[in-house]
């Protein structure tokens, strides 16, 4: 196996690990009764991680573009929700056996995105009714947004840093010391994924990013940040423009005659597309991508 093939295989393995970690964390913290997801491969999502399932129906699921709720999310590149899966007339119901077999009533499909391109999907299923499930959707979107950031960072490291170089780093450390450093990084990721408080999670993400750069030998100052080809809807662009002015969600809602929850929803979707951790980072990335002036 040549070096490129090894690197590709390692990248796929690390990507799968990130999905497994995210799915387990979402289920463990009560975001959904059944959580599952995986990466996009040749236009379909192959489910690679499942948590909370009673049956062995979802683990081999492959969702094609345009089919079911996830297929619609892949086509549109935005989170999708059905309040009552069984009777929803707006989805194709290709996967009724798997979804209804788990007793899922409310299903949310949130894509991971890089530069507007769908790279994977996380599903969150609830066996309760919509009123009980609704409070969890905001946290789901935020955490999948962070997963998008993690996946984008992983891909950038893979492009910039040859795998063979890793062992040449930290000349003062023996192999066990290098392995301990990597283990510390993995433990930090696990802790961050379980944190509920947004501010604390964001601070840990910053520490994690710096440690990831150290581990990869990557100095961010040596590389220009990649500018993704982002496609925002007119409403998403409008709301980001007001965020750039420093306006709060409440003030934007009043100005645009929208509900504050609607403003939050559009902003969350824009942040997912931009792989941004914060609203201010979303504005910065949007400007770099020439989406905002």
Secondary structure, DSSP 8 states (H G I E B T S, - for coil): --HHHHHHHHHHHHHHHHHHHHHHHHHHTTS-SEEEEEEEETTEEEEEEEES-SSSSSTT-EEETTSHHHHHHHHHTS-EEES-GGG-TTS--TTHHHHHTTT--EEEEEEEEETTEEEEEEEEEESS-HHHHGGGHHHHHHHHHHHHHHHHHHHHHHHHS-GGGGGGS-TTS-HHHHHHHHHHHHHHHHHHHH---HHHHHHHHHHHHHHHHHHHT--GGGS----------HHHHHHHHHHHTT--HHHHHHHHT--HHHHHHHHHHHHHHHT-SSHHHHHHHHHHTTS--
